[in-house]
Amino acid sequence: MKQNSKSARKIARNRRNPNGRVRNHVTRNDQVTELLKLCLQKVCELQEDLQRCDDEENDPEAAGYAACAMETLRFLVAEGLPPDHPTVKTLTEKLLMGQDKKD
């Protein structure tokens, strides 16, 4: 019987720090707090990414530019220039590929 009570006291003593708080409880709360902070940070990052994507997709100037560029290329192909013609290729590179560079 003495051994069981000694073991119980030893376990209780090991679980408490000098302030009388349970170590596992404090450690667990700290872990949960850190995990929640990381989750909140990730959610904020994802929301910022979504906002940036929405802003880019709803940019009327970019949409108008893309529509004009596509219409220009469609017109040239409709007039008989093949898509691999140097003029069409150059315009495609300048109008569509270079669009990201001008921002």
C-alpha positions in Angstrom: 0.0 0.0 0.0 2.9 2.4 0.8 4.3 1.9 -2.7 1.0 2.9 -4.3 0.7 6.1 -2.3 4.4 7.0 -3.0 3.8 6.5 -6.7 0.7 8.7 -6.6 2.5 11.4 -4.7 5.4 11.2 -7.1 3.1 11.5 -10.2 1.3 14.4 -8.6 4.6 16.2 -7.7 5.9 15.7 -11.2 2.8 17.2 -12.8 3.0 20.4 -10.7 5.5 23.2 -11.1 6.6 25.5 -8.2 3.6 27.8 -8.9 1.3 24.9 -8.2 0.1 24.7 -11.8 -0.1 21.5 -13.7 2.7 21.4 -16.2 0.9 19.3 -18.9 -2.1 21.7 -18.7 0.1 24.8 -19.3 2.1 23.1 -22.0 -1.1 21.9 -23.7 -2.6 25.4 -23.5 0.5 26.9 -25.0 0.5 24.4 -27.8 -3.1 25.1 -28.6 -2.5 28.8 -28.5 0.4 28.5 -30.9 -1.6 26.2 -33.2 -4.5 28.7 -33.2 -2.1 31.6 -34.0 -0.6 29.6 -36.9 -4.1 28.8 -38.2 -5.2 32.4 -38.0 -2.1 33.6 -39.8 -2.7 31.1 -42.6 -6.3 32.1 -42.9 -5.3 35.7 -43.1 -2.7 34.9 -45.8 -5.3 33.0 -47.8 -7.8 35.8 -47.5 -5.2 38.3 -48.8 -4.5 36.0 -51.8 -8.2 35.7 -52.6 -8.5 39.5 -52.4 -5.6 40.0 -54.7 -7.0 37.5 -57.2 -10.4 39.2 -57.1 -8.9 42.6 -57.6 -6.9 41.3 -60.7 -9.9 39.5 -62.1 -12.2 42.6 -61.8 -9.8 45.1 -63.3 -11.8 46.7 -66.1 -8.7 48.2 -67.8 -7.0 44.7 -68.0 -10.2 43.2 -69.3 -10.5 45.8 -72.0 -6.9 45.5 -73.0 -7.2 41.7 -73.3 -10.4 42.0 -75.3 -8.8 44.4 -77.8 -5.7 42.3 -78.1 -7.8 39.2 -78.8 -10.0 41.0 -81.3 -6.9 42.3 -83.1 -5.5 38.8 -83.5 -8.8 37.4 -84.5 -9.1 40.0 -87.2 -5.7 39.2 -88.6 -6.4 35.5 -88.7 -9.8 36.2 -90.3 -8.1 38.3 -93.0 -6.0 35.3 -94.0 -2.8 35.5 -91.9 -2.0 32.1 -90.4 -1.5 32.0 -86.6 2.2 31.1 -87.2 2.8 34.2 -89.5 5.6 36.5 -88.1 3.2 39.5 -87.7 0.7 37.5 -85.7 3.4 35.9 -83.6 5.0 39.3 -82.9 1.7 40.9 -82.0 0.8 37.9 -79.8 4.0 38.3 -77.9 3.7 42.1 -77.6 0.0 42.3 -76.7 -0.6 39.2 -74.6 2.7 38.0 -73.3 4.0 41.4 -72.5 0.8 42.4 -70.7 2.1 41.1 -67.4 5.4 43.0 -67.8 3.7 46.4 -68.2 2.1 46.2 -64.7 
